[in-house]
Amino acid sequence: MKRALVLGAAGVGFAAIGYFVIGSNQPAQAVTLQAENPMVVLQGSQIYQHNCASCHGTNLEGQPNWRQRDAEGRLPAPPHNEDGHTWHHDSLTLFGLTKYGIAALINDPSYQSNMPVYEGILTDKEIIAVLSYIKSTWPEDIKAMHDEMERQR
């Protein structure tokens, strides 16, 4: 099944912001996911189950009604499988969201999210392993679209 790659205004904003180290105008290093490396994917799966599955689901299914804000005005955890929007974002943006949080990425310290900031909790290699695991679960057509997005950056 073919899927169209659609980035809304927020997705484009994340991608544009993702090219800079948070808090500076210095270009960030490239983030390369290793979804084809079984050792990295295994490590990422274990880290995901320990740190992410309680919200994003054991099978990356996310929380119900993930597109609708809850009573506190926060969005539930989205799925990381093909039904979600994770694959719409480049690797650098996904890395920044995980390490620094959404508030830092959109430069709005008042933005409230249930998503923890993993800086100081997970190493960069562990974050990349988790993201590699997530990508490894996507159907081949979605992985191909994500790879093409990465090549165009």
DSSP file (Angstrom, degrees, kcal/mol; ACC not computed):
  #  RESIDUE AA STRUCTURE BP1 BP2  ACC     N-H-->O    O-->H-N    N-H-->O    O-->H-N    TCO  KAPPA ALPHA  PHI   PSI    X-CA   Y-CA   Z-CA
    1    1 A M              0   0    0      0, 0.0     2,-0.3     0, 0.0   140,-0.1   0.000 360.0 360.0 360.0 130.4    0.0    0.0    0.0
    2    2 A K        -     0   0    0    139,-0.0     2,-0.4   140,-0.0   140,-0.0  -0.619 360.0-163.7 -83.4 142.6    1.4    3.4   -1.0
    3    3 A R        -     0   0    0     -2,-0.3     2,-0.3   138,-0.1   142,-0.0  -0.985  15.8-129.1-127.4 138.7    1.3    6.2    1.6
    4    4 A A        -     0   0    0     -2,-0.4     2,-0.8     1,-0.0   141,-0.0  -0.679  18.8-128.4 -86.0 138.9    1.8    9.9    0.9
    5    5 A L        +     0   0    0     -2,-0.3     2,-0.5     2,-0.0    83,-0.0  -0.795  35.5 177.2 -87.3 111.9    4.3   11.8    3.0
    6    6 A V        -     0   0    0     -2,-0.8     2,-0.6     5,-0.0     5,-0.0  -0.974  13.3-169.9-122.6 124.2    2.4   14.8    4.4
    7    7 A L        -     0   0    0     -2,-0.5    -2,-0.0     4,-0.0    82,-0.0  -0.961  11.0-154.4-113.7 119.2    4.0   17.3    6.7
    8    8 A G     >  -     0   0    0     -2,-0.6     4,-2.5     1,-0.1     5,-0.2  -0.152  42.5 -84.4 -76.5-178.2    1.7   19.8    8.3
    9    9 A A  H  > S+     0   0    0      1,-0.2     4,-2.3     2,-0.2     5,-0.1   0.892 131.7  50.1 -57.5 -41.7    2.9   23.2    9.5
   10   10 A A  H  > S+     0   0    0      2,-0.2     4,-2.7     1,-0.2    -1,-0.2   0.919 110.0  50.4 -64.8 -42.2    4.1   21.7   12.8
   11   11 A G  H  > S+     0   0    0      1,-0.2     4,-2.1     2,-0.2    -2,-0.2   0.901 111.6  47.4 -62.6 -41.4    6.0   18.9   11.1
   12   12 A V  H  X S+     0   0    0     -4,-2.5     4,-2.4     2,-0.2    -1,-0.2   0.897 111.7  51.7 -65.8 -39.8    7.7   21.4    8.8
   13   13 A G  H  X S+     0   0    0     -4,-2.3     4,-2.7    -5,-0.2     5,-0.2   0.914 108.9  49.7 -62.8 -43.8    8.5   23.5   11.8
   14   14 A F  H  X S+     0   0    0     -4,-2.7     4,-2.5     1,-0.2    -1,-0.2   0.922 111.3  49.9 -60.2 -44.0   10.0   20.6   13.7
   15   15 A A  H  < S+     0   0    0     -4,-2.1     4,-0.4     1,-0.2    -2,-0.2   0.918 112.8  45.8 -63.0 -43.5   12.1   19.7   10.7
   16   16 A A  H >< S+     0   0    0     -4,-2.4     3,-1.0     1,-0.2    -1,-0.2   0.915 116.1  44.7 -66.7 -43.1   13.4   23.3   10.3
   17   17 A I  H >< S+     0   0    0     -4,-2.7     3,-1.8     1,-0.2    -1,-0.2   0.842 101.1  71.0 -68.8 -32.8   14.2   23.7   14.0
   18   18 A G  T 3< S+     0   0    0     -4,-2.5    -1,-0.2     1,-0.3    -2,-0.2   0.604  82.1  72.4 -62.8 -12.2   15.8   20.2   14.2
   19   19 A Y  T <  S+     0   0    0     -3,-1.0     9,-1.5    -4,-0.4     2,-0.4   0.466  92.0  66.5 -82.9   0.2   18.8   21.4   12.2
   20   20 A F  B <  S-A   27   0A   0     -3,-1.8     2,-0.2     7,-0.3     5,-0.1  -0.930  89.1-108.7-124.4 145.9   20.1   23.4   15.1
   21   21 A V    >   -     0   0    0      5,-2.7     3,-2.0    -2,-0.4     5,-0.3  -0.530  53.5 -96.5 -66.6 133.0   21.5   22.5   18.5
   22   22 A I  T 3  S+     0   0    0      1,-0.3    -1,-0.1    -2,-0.2     3,-0.1  -0.269 109.0  16.0 -55.0 131.7   18.9   23.5   21.1
   23   23 A G  T 3  S+     0   0    0      1,-0.2     2,-0.3    81,-0.2    -1,-0.3   0.549 120.9  64.1  82.9   8.4   19.8   26.9   22.5
   24   24 A S  S <  S-     0   0    0     -3,-2.0    -1,-0.2     2,-0.1     0, 0.0  -0.929  78.3-122.5-150.0 174.0   22.3   27.8   19.8
   25   25 A N  S    S+     0   0    0     -2,-0.3    -3,-0.1    -5,-0.1     3,-0.0   0.138  71.9 120.8-104.7  17.6   22.6   28.6   16.1
   26   26 A Q  S    S-     0   0    0     -5,-0.3    -5,-2.7     1,-0.1    -2,-0.1  -0.661  71.7-110.4 -84.3 133.3   25.2   25.8   15.6
   27   27 A P  B     -A   20   0A   0      0, 0.0    -7,-0.3     0, 0.0     2,-0.1  -0.364  35.3-125.1 -59.9 139.3   24.2   23.1   13.1
   28   28 A A        -     0   0    0     -9,-1.5     2,-0.1     1,-0.1     3,-0.1  -0.451  26.1-100.4 -81.3 157.6   23.6   19.8   14.8
   29   29 A Q        -     0   0    0     -2,-0.1    -1,-0.1     1,-0.1     2,-0.1  -0.407  47.5 -93.0 -71.5 155.9   25.4   16.6   13.9
   30   30 A A        -     0   0    0     -2,-0.1     2,-0.5     1,-0.0    -1,-0.1  -0.380  32.5-142.0 -67.2 148.2   23.5   14.2   11.7
   31   31 A V        -     0   0    0     -3,-0.1     2,-0.6    -2,-0.1    61,-0.2  -0.972  15.4-166.5-113.9 121.0   21.6   11.5   13.4
   32   32 A T        -     0   0    0     -2,-0.5     2,-0.2    59,-0.1   100,-0.1  -0.932   9.0-147.9-113.5 117.0   21.7    8.1   11.6
   33   33 A L        -     0   0    0     -2,-0.6     3,-0.1    98,-0.1    96,-0.1  -0.509   1.4-151.9 -79.1 152.7   19.3    5.4   12.6
   34   34 A Q    >   +     0   0    0     94,-0.4     3,-2.0    -2,-0.2     7,-0.3  -0.433  35.0 151.3-123.3  55.0   20.4    1.8   12.4
   35   35 A A  T 3  S+     0   0    0      1,-0.3    -1,-0.1     5,-0.1    -2,-0.0   0.623  74.4  54.0 -65.3 -13.5   17.1    0.0   11.8
   36   36 A E  T 3  S+     0   0    0     -3,-0.1    -1,-0.3     1,-0.0    -2,-0.0   0.403  85.7  93.5 -99.7   1.1   18.9   -2.8    9.9
   37   37 A N    <>  -     0   0    0     -3,-2.0     4,-2.6     1,-0.2     5,-0.2  -0.837  61.6-160.0 -98.3 106.9   21.4   -3.5   12.7
   38   38 A P  H  > S+     0   0    0      0, 0.0     4,-2.3     0, 0.0     5,-0.2   0.822  89.1  51.5 -58.7 -34.3   20.0   -6.3   14.8
   39   39 A M  H  > S+     0   0    0      2,-0.2     4,-2.3     1,-0.2     5,-0.2   0.916 112.9  44.6 -69.7 -42.2   22.2   -5.6   17.8
   40   40 A V  H  > S+     0   0    0     -3,-0.2     4,-2.8     2,-0.2    93,-0.2   0.917 114.1  50.0 -66.3 -43.0   21.1   -1.9   17.9
   41   41 A V  H  X S+     0   0    0     -4,-2.6     4,-2.5    -7,-0.3    -2,-0.2   0.901 110.4  50.0 -63.2 -41.9   17.5   -2.8   17.3
   42   42 A L  H  X S+     0   0    0     -4,-2.3     4,-2.1    -5,-0.2    -2,-0.2   0.943 112.8  46.4 -61.6 -48.0   17.6   -5.4   20.2
   43   43 A Q  H  X S+     0   0    0     -4,-2.3     4,-2.4     1,-0.2    -2,-0.2   0.925 113.2  50.1 -59.5 -44.7   19.1   -2.8   22.5
   44   44 A G  H  X S+     0   0    0     -4,-2.8     4,-2.8    85,-0.3    -1,-0.2   0.874 107.9  53.4 -62.1 -38.8   16.6   -0.2   21.4
   45   45 A S  H  X S+     0   0    0     -4,-2.5     4,-2.5     2,-0.2    -1,-0.2   0.912 110.2  47.1 -62.3 -43.3   13.7   -2.7   22.0
   46   46 A Q  H  X S+     0   0    0     -4,-2.1     4,-1.7     2,-0.2    -2,-0.2   0.916 114.5  45.8 -66.2 -43.3   14.8   -3.3   25.5
   47   47 A I  H  X S+     0   0    0     -4,-2.4     4,-2.6     2,-0.2     5,-0.4   0.906 112.3  52.5 -65.9 -41.3   15.3    0.4   26.3
   48   48 A Y  H  X>S+     0   0    0     -4,-2.8     4,-3.2     1,-0.2     5,-2.1   0.941 108.5  49.7 -59.1 -48.7   11.9    1.2   24.7
   49   49 A Q  H  <5S+     0   0    0     -4,-2.5    -1,-0.2     1,-0.2     5,-0.2   0.864 116.8  42.2 -60.4 -35.8   10.1   -1.5   26.8
   50   50 A H  H  <5S+     0   0    0     -4,-1.7    -1,-0.2    -5,-0.2    -2,-0.2   0.847 131.3  19.9 -79.0 -35.4   11.7    0.0   30.0
   51   51 A N  H  <5S+     0   0    0     -4,-2.6    -3,-0.2    -5,-0.1    -2,-0.2   0.670 132.8  23.8-111.6 -21.2   11.3    3.7   29.2
   52   52 A C  T >X5S+     0   0    0     -4,-3.2     4,-2.8    -5,-0.4     3,-1.6   0.716  95.9  78.2-122.2 -31.4    8.6    4.2   26.6
   53   53 A A  H 3><S+     0   0    0     -5,-2.1     4,-1.7     1,-0.3     5,-0.2   0.771  82.4  70.2 -62.4 -28.7    6.1    1.3   26.5
   54   54 A S  H 34 S+     0   0    0     -5,-0.2    -1,-0.3     1,-0.2     4,-0.1   0.807 120.4  16.8 -61.5 -26.9    4.2    2.4   29.5
   55   55 A C  H <4 S+     0   0    0     -3,-1.6    -2,-0.2     2,-0.1    -1,-0.2   0.781 132.6  42.1-107.6 -47.2    2.8    5.4   27.5
   56   56 A H  H  < S-     0   0    0     -4,-2.8     6,-3.3     1,-0.1    24,-0.4   0.524 114.1-107.4 -85.2  -5.6    3.5    4.6   23.8
   57   57 A G    ><  -     0   0    0     -4,-1.7     3,-1.8    -5,-0.4    -3,-0.1   0.282  18.2 -95.2  94.3 142.7    2.4    0.9   24.2
   58   58 A T  T 3  S+     0   0    0      1,-0.3    -1,-0.1    -5,-0.2    -5,-0.1   0.835 129.9  38.5 -57.3 -35.0    4.2   -2.4   24.2
   59   59 A N  T 3  S-     0   0    0     -6,-0.1    -1,-0.3     3,-0.1    -2,-0.1   0.019 121.7-103.7-107.4  25.9    3.4   -2.7   20.5
   60   60 A L  S <  S+     0   0    0     -3,-1.8    20,-1.9     1,-0.1    21,-1.4   0.703  81.2 134.6  63.3  22.6    4.0    1.0   19.7
   61   61 A E        -     0   0    0     18,-0.2    -4,-0.2     1,-0.2    -1,-0.1   0.605  50.4-147.5 -81.4 -12.3    0.2    1.5   19.5
   62   62 A G        -     0   0    0     -6,-3.3    -1,-0.2    16,-0.3    -6,-0.1  -0.086  31.8 -52.5  73.3-178.1    0.1    4.7   21.5
   63   63 A Q    >   -     0   0    0     14,-3.1     3,-0.8     1,-0.1    -8,-0.0  -0.622  65.1 -88.8 -94.2 155.2   -2.7    5.8   23.8
   64   64 A P  T 3  S+     0   0    0      0, 0.0    -1,-0.1     0, 0.0    13,-0.0  -0.257 109.9  12.7 -59.2 149.1   -6.4    6.0   22.8
   65   65 A N  T >  S+     0   0    0      1,-0.1     3,-2.1     2,-0.1    -3,-0.0   0.856  76.1 167.3  53.9  41.3   -7.5    9.3   21.3
   66   66 A W  T <   +     0   0    0     -3,-0.8    -1,-0.1     1,-0.3     4,-0.1   0.613  69.3  57.2 -66.0 -12.1   -3.9   10.5   20.9
   67   67 A R  T 3  S+     0   0    0      8,-0.1     2,-0.5    10,-0.1    -1,-0.3   0.466  95.7  76.8 -94.6  -2.8   -5.0   13.4   18.6
   68   68 A Q  S <  S-     0   0    0     -3,-2.1     6,-0.1     6,-0.0     5,-0.0  -0.925  83.6-119.7-114.6 130.8   -7.3   14.9   21.2
   69   69 A R        -     0   0    0     -2,-0.5     6,-0.2     6,-0.2    -2,-0.1  -0.323  29.1-129.9 -64.9 146.4   -6.1   16.9   24.2
   70   70 A D    >   -     0   0    0      4,-3.1     3,-2.1    -4,-0.1    -1,-0.1  -0.125  40.6 -76.6 -86.2-172.0   -7.0   15.5   27.6
   71   71 A A  T 3  S+     0   0    0      1,-0.3    -2,-0.1     2,-0.1    -1,-0.0   0.775 134.0  51.0 -60.5 -27.9   -8.6   17.4   30.5
   72   72 A E  T 3  S-     0   0    0      2,-0.1    -1,-0.3     0, 0.0     3,-0.1   0.426 121.2-107.9 -88.2   0.4   -5.3   19.1   31.3
   73   73 A G  S <  S+     0   0    0     -3,-2.1     2,-0.3     1,-0.3    -2,-0.1   0.600  78.1 129.2  85.0  11.6   -4.9   20.2   27.7
   74   74 A R        -     0   0    0     -6,-0.1    -4,-3.1    39,-0.0    -1,-0.3  -0.726  59.4-118.5-101.9 150.5   -2.1   17.7   27.0
   75   75 A L        -     0   0    0     -2,-0.3    39,-0.4    -6,-0.2    -6,-0.2  -0.694  29.5-119.8 -85.2 134.9   -2.0   15.3   24.1
   76   76 A P        -     0   0    0      0, 0.0    -1,-0.1     0, 0.0   -20,-0.0  -0.219  48.3 -75.0 -63.4 164.5   -1.9   11.5   24.9
   77   77 A A        -     0   0    0    -22,-0.1   -14,-3.1     1,-0.1   -11,-0.1  -0.440  53.2-134.0 -65.3 127.0    1.2    9.6   23.7
   78   78 A P        -     0   0    0      0, 0.0   -16,-0.3     0, 0.0     2,-0.1  -0.368  24.2 -97.7 -78.0 161.0    1.0    8.9   19.9
   79   79 A P        -     0   0    0      0, 0.0     7,-0.6     0, 0.0     6,-0.5  -0.457  19.8-154.5 -71.8 152.0    1.6    5.6   18.3
   80   80 A H        +     0   0    0    -20,-1.9   -19,-0.2   -24,-0.4    57,-0.1   0.323  69.1  90.2-106.4   4.3    5.1    5.0   16.9
   81   81 A N  S >  S-     0   0    0    -21,-1.4     3,-1.6     1,-0.1     6,-0.3  -0.097 106.3 -75.0 -84.1-167.7    3.9    2.4   14.4
   82   82 A E  T 3  S+     0   0    0      1,-0.3    -1,-0.1    55,-0.2    56,-0.0   0.660 127.9  65.6 -67.0 -15.0    2.7    3.2   10.9
   83   83 A D  T 3  S+     0   0    0      2,-0.0    -1,-0.3     3,-0.0    -3,-0.1   0.639  97.7  64.2 -80.8 -14.4   -0.6    4.6   12.2
   84   84 A G  S <  S-     0   0    0     -3,-1.6    -4,-0.1    -6,-0.1     3,-0.1  -0.060  89.7-110.9 -94.9-163.0    1.2    7.5   14.0
   85   85 A H  S >  S+     0   0    0     -6,-0.5     3,-1.9     1,-0.1     4,-0.4   0.345  83.3 103.9-114.4   3.7    3.2   10.4   12.7
   86   86 A T  G >  S+     0   0    0     -7,-0.6     3,-1.9    -5,-0.3    -1,-0.1   0.908  79.9  54.9 -53.4 -45.7    6.6    9.5   14.0
   87   87 A W  G 3  S+     0   0    0     -6,-0.3    -1,-0.3     1,-0.3    -2,-0.1   0.575  94.1  70.9 -69.3  -8.0    7.7    8.4   10.5
   88   88 A H  G <  S+     0   0    0     -3,-1.9     2,-0.3     2,-0.1    -1,-0.3   0.619  90.9  73.1 -79.4 -12.8    6.8   11.9    9.2
   89   89 A H  S <  S-     0   0    0     -3,-1.9   -77,-0.1    -4,-0.4    60,-0.1  -0.802  85.6-115.8-107.3 143.6    9.7   13.4   11.0
   90   90 A D     >  -     0   0    0     -2,-0.3     4,-2.3     1,-0.1     5,-0.2  -0.243  34.1-104.3 -69.5 165.6   13.4   13.2   10.1
   91   91 A S  H  > S+     0   0    0      1,-0.2     4,-2.6     2,-0.2     5,-0.2   0.854 118.7  54.5 -62.4 -39.0   15.8   11.4   12.5
   92   92 A L  H  > S+     0   0    0      2,-0.2     4,-2.4     1,-0.2    -1,-0.2   0.902 109.8  47.6 -64.2 -40.3   17.3   14.6   13.8
   93   93 A T  H  > S+     0   0    0      2,-0.2     4,-2.7     1,-0.2    -2,-0.2   0.925 112.0  49.2 -66.1 -44.7   13.9   16.0   14.8
   94   94 A L  H  X S+     0   0    0     -4,-2.3     4,-2.0     1,-0.2    -2,-0.2   0.905 111.6  50.0 -61.0 -41.1   12.9   12.7   16.5
   95   95 A F  H  X S+     0   0    0     -4,-2.6     4,-3.0     2,-0.2     5,-0.3   0.937 111.7  47.7 -61.4 -47.3   16.2   12.7   18.4
   96   96 A G  H  X>S+     0   0    0     -4,-2.4     4,-2.5     1,-0.2     5,-0.9   0.894 110.3  51.8 -62.8 -41.5   15.7   16.3   19.5
   97   97 A L  H  X5S+     0   0    0     -4,-2.7     4,-0.8     3,-0.2    -1,-0.2   0.907 115.4  42.5 -60.2 -42.1   12.1   15.6   20.6
   98   98 A T  H  <5S+     0   0    0     -4,-2.0    20,-2.0    -5,-0.2    -2,-0.2   0.929 122.1  36.7 -72.5 -46.6   13.3   12.6   22.7
   99   99 A K  H  <5S+     0   0    0     -4,-3.0    20,-1.7    18,-0.2    -3,-0.2   0.929 133.9  18.9 -75.2 -45.6   16.4   14.2   24.2
  100  100 A Y  H  <5S-     0   0    0     -4,-2.5     4,-0.4    -5,-0.3    -3,-0.2   0.639 102.8-123.1-105.7 -17.5   15.3   17.8   24.8
  101  101 A G     X< -     0   0    0     -5,-0.9     4,-1.8    -4,-0.8    -1,-0.1  -0.033  29.7 -77.9  91.5 162.1   11.5   17.6   24.7
  102  102 A I  H  > S+     0   0    0      1,-0.2     4,-2.5     2,-0.2     5,-0.2   0.894 124.0  59.6 -66.2 -42.1    8.8   19.4   22.6
  103  103 A A  H  4>S+     0   0    0      1,-0.2     5,-2.8     2,-0.2     4,-0.3   0.899 109.7  43.1 -56.4 -43.4    9.0   22.7   24.6
  104  104 A A  H >45S+     0   0    0     -4,-0.4     3,-0.7     3,-0.2    -1,-0.2   0.898 112.5  53.2 -68.4 -40.3   12.7   23.1   23.7
  105  105 A L  H 3<5S+     0   0    0     -4,-1.8    -2,-0.2     1,-0.3    -1,-0.2   0.863 116.4  37.3 -66.9 -35.3   12.2   22.0   20.1
  106  106 A I  T 3<5S-     0   0    0     -4,-2.5    -1,-0.3     2,-0.1    -2,-0.2   0.382 110.2-122.1 -95.8   4.5    9.5   24.6   19.5
  107  107 A N  T < 5S+     0   0    0     -3,-0.7    -3,-0.2    -4,-0.3    -4,-0.1   0.903  74.1 123.3  57.3  46.2   11.2   27.2   21.7
  108  108 A D    > < -     0   0    0     -5,-2.8     3,-2.3    -6,-0.2    -1,-0.1  -0.778  39.3-174.2-136.6  89.4    8.2   27.5   24.0
  109  109 A P  T 3  S+     0   0    0      0, 0.0    -6,-0.1     0, 0.0    -5,-0.1   0.680  83.8  61.7 -61.0 -16.3    9.2   26.8   27.6
  110  110 A S  T 3  S+     0   0    0     -7,-0.1     2,-0.2     2,-0.1    -7,-0.0   0.570  74.6 115.0 -86.1  -8.0    5.5   27.1   28.7
  111  111 A Y    <   -     0   0    0     -3,-2.3     2,-0.4    -8,-0.1    -8,-0.2  -0.460  58.1-147.5 -66.1 127.4    4.4   24.1   26.5
  112  112 A Q        +     0   0    0     -2,-0.2     2,-0.3   -39,-0.1    -2,-0.1  -0.826  25.3 162.9-102.1 133.8    3.2   21.3   28.7
  113  113 A S        -     0   0    0     -2,-0.4   -39,-0.0     2,-0.1   -10,-0.0  -0.988  42.7-138.8-145.4 150.0    3.7   17.7   27.7
  114  114 A N  S    S+     0   0    0    -39,-0.4    -1,-0.1    -2,-0.3   -37,-0.0   0.586  77.1 106.5 -81.1 -11.5    3.5   14.3   29.5
  115  115 A M  S    S-     0   0    0      1,-0.1   -13,-0.2   -60,-0.0    -2,-0.1  -0.559  71.2-132.9 -71.7 120.1    6.6   13.3   27.5
  116  116 A P        -     0   0    0      0, 0.0     2,-0.5     0, 0.0   -15,-0.1  -0.331  15.4-115.8 -68.7 155.8    9.7   13.2   29.7
  117  117 A V        -     0   0    0    -17,-0.1   -18,-0.2     1,-0.1   -17,-0.1  -0.828  23.2-160.9 -87.8 128.0   12.9   14.9   28.6
  118  118 A Y    >>  +     0   0    0    -20,-2.0     4,-2.5    -2,-0.5     3,-2.1   0.408  48.5 122.4 -97.6   2.6   15.5   12.1   28.3
  119  119 A E  B 34 S+b  122   0B   0    -20,-1.7     4,-0.1     1,-0.3    -2,-0.1  -0.499  87.4  14.7 -61.6 127.5   18.6   14.3   28.4
  120  120 A G  T 34 S+     0   0    0      2,-0.5    -1,-0.3    -2,-0.2     3,-0.1   0.305 124.0  66.0  86.5  -9.7   20.6   12.9   31.4
  121  121 A I  T <4 S+     0   0    0     -3,-2.1     2,-0.4     1,-0.4    -2,-0.2   0.782 106.8  27.2-105.7 -50.2   18.5    9.7   31.5
  122  122 A L  B  < S-b  119   0B   0     -4,-2.5    -2,-0.5   -23,-0.1    -1,-0.4  -0.896  81.4-123.9-112.8 144.6   19.4    8.1   28.2
  123  123 A T     >  -     0   0    0     -2,-0.4     4,-2.3    -3,-0.1     5,-0.2  -0.345  32.1-105.5 -74.8 165.7   22.7    8.5   26.3
  124  124 A D  H  > S+     0   0    0      1,-0.2     4,-2.6     2,-0.2     5,-0.2   0.909 123.7  52.5 -58.3 -41.9   22.6    9.7   22.7
  125  125 A K  H  > S+     0   0    0      1,-0.2     4,-2.1     2,-0.2    -1,-0.2   0.878 108.6  50.0 -63.3 -37.6   23.5    6.1   21.6
  126  126 A E  H  > S+     0   0    0      2,-0.2     4,-2.4     1,-0.2    -1,-0.2   0.898 110.0  49.9 -68.5 -39.7   20.5    4.8   23.6
  127  127 A I  H  X S+     0   0    0     -4,-2.3     4,-2.6     2,-0.2     5,-0.2   0.931 111.8  48.6 -62.1 -45.1   18.1    7.3   22.1
  128  128 A I  H  X S+     0   0    0     -4,-2.6     4,-2.4     1,-0.2   -94,-0.4   0.884 109.8  53.0 -62.8 -37.8   19.4    6.4   18.6
  129  129 A A  H  X S+     0   0    0     -4,-2.1     4,-2.5     2,-0.2   -85,-0.3   0.922 109.8  47.7 -63.4 -43.6   18.9    2.7   19.5
  130  130 A V  H  X S+     0   0    0     -4,-2.4     4,-2.6     2,-0.2    -2,-0.2   0.940 113.8  46.6 -62.5 -47.2   15.3    3.3   20.6
  131  131 A L  H  X S+     0   0    0     -4,-2.6     4,-2.5     1,-0.2    -1,-0.2   0.859 111.4  52.7 -64.2 -34.6   14.5    5.3   17.4
  132  132 A S  H  X S+     0   0    0     -4,-2.4     4,-2.1    -5,-0.2    -1,-0.2   0.910 108.9  49.8 -65.7 -42.4   16.2    2.6   15.3
  133  133 A Y  H  X S+     0   0    0     -4,-2.5     4,-0.8   -93,-0.2    -2,-0.2   0.946 110.6  49.6 -59.7 -48.5   14.0   -0.1   17.0
  134  134 A I  H >< S+     0   0    0     -4,-2.6     3,-1.3     1,-0.2     4,-0.4   0.942 112.3  47.4 -56.8 -49.2   10.9    2.0   16.2
  135  135 A K  H >< S+     0   0    0     -4,-2.5     3,-1.4     1,-0.3    -1,-0.2   0.857 103.0  63.6 -62.1 -34.5   11.9    2.4   12.6
  136  136 A S  H 3< S+     0   0    0     -4,-2.1    -1,-0.3     1,-0.3    -2,-0.2   0.725  99.1  55.6 -63.6 -19.9   12.7   -1.3   12.3
  137  137 A T  T << S+     0   0    0     -3,-1.3    -1,-0.3    -4,-0.8    -2,-0.2   0.603  85.7 102.2 -88.4 -12.3    9.0   -2.1   12.9
  138  138 A W  S <  S-     0   0    0     -3,-1.4   -57,-0.1    -4,-0.4     5,-0.0  -0.369  83.4 -97.8 -73.2 150.1    7.6    0.1   10.1
  139  139 A P    >>  -     0   0    0      0, 0.0     4,-2.4     0, 0.0     3,-0.6  -0.267  39.4-106.1 -59.7 155.3    6.4   -1.5    6.9
  140  140 A E  H 3> S+     0   0    0      1,-0.2     4,-2.4     2,-0.2     5,-0.2   0.843 118.3  55.5 -56.5 -38.0    9.0   -1.4    4.0
  141  141 A D  H 3> S+     0   0    0      2,-0.2     4,-1.9     1,-0.2    -1,-0.2   0.879 109.9  46.0 -66.5 -35.1    7.2    1.4    2.1
  142  142 A I  H <> S+     0   0    0     -3,-0.6     4,-2.6     2,-0.2    -2,-0.2   0.904 111.4  51.5 -72.8 -41.0    7.2    3.7    5.2
  143  143 A K  H  X S+     0   0    0     -4,-2.4     4,-2.7     1,-0.2    -2,-0.2   0.914 109.9  51.2 -59.2 -41.1   10.9    3.0    5.9
  144  144 A A  H  X S+     0   0    0     -4,-2.4     4,-2.3    -5,-0.2    -2,-0.2   0.905 109.9  48.6 -63.7 -41.9   11.6    3.8    2.2
  145  145 A M  H  X S+     0   0    0     -4,-1.9     4,-2.2     2,-0.2    -1,-0.2   0.903 112.4  48.8 -64.9 -39.7    9.7    7.1    2.5
  146  146 A H  H  X S+     0   0    0     -4,-2.6     4,-2.2     2,-0.2    -2,-0.2   0.911 110.2  51.3 -65.8 -41.3   11.6    8.0    5.7
  147  147 A D  H  X S+     0   0    0     -4,-2.7     4,-2.1     1,-0.2    -2,-0.2   0.908 109.5  50.5 -61.1 -41.8   14.9    7.1    4.0
  148  148 A E  H  X S+     0   0    0     -4,-2.3     4,-1.6     1,-0.2    -2,-0.2   0.909 108.4  51.9 -63.8 -41.7   14.0    9.4    1.1
  149  149 A M  H  X S+     0   0    0     -4,-2.2     4,-0.6     1,-0.2    -1,-0.2   0.905 109.0  51.2 -59.7 -41.3   13.2   12.2    3.5
  150  150 A E  H >< S+     0   0    0     -4,-2.2     3,-0.8     1,-0.2    -2,-0.2   0.890 107.7  52.1 -63.7 -40.1   16.6   11.7    5.2
  151  151 A R  H 3< S+     0   0    0     -4,-2.1    -1,-0.2     1,-0.2    -2,-0.2   0.817 107.3  53.6 -66.5 -30.0   18.4   11.9    1.8
  152  152 A Q  H 3<        0   0    0     -4,-1.6    -1,-0.2     1,-0.2    -2,-0.2   0.567 360.0 360.0 -83.4  -9.1   16.7   15.2    1.0
  153  153 A R    <<        0   0    0     -3,-0.8    -1,-0.2    -4,-0.6    -2,-0.1   0.494 360.0 360.0 -67.9 360.0   17.8   16.9    4.2
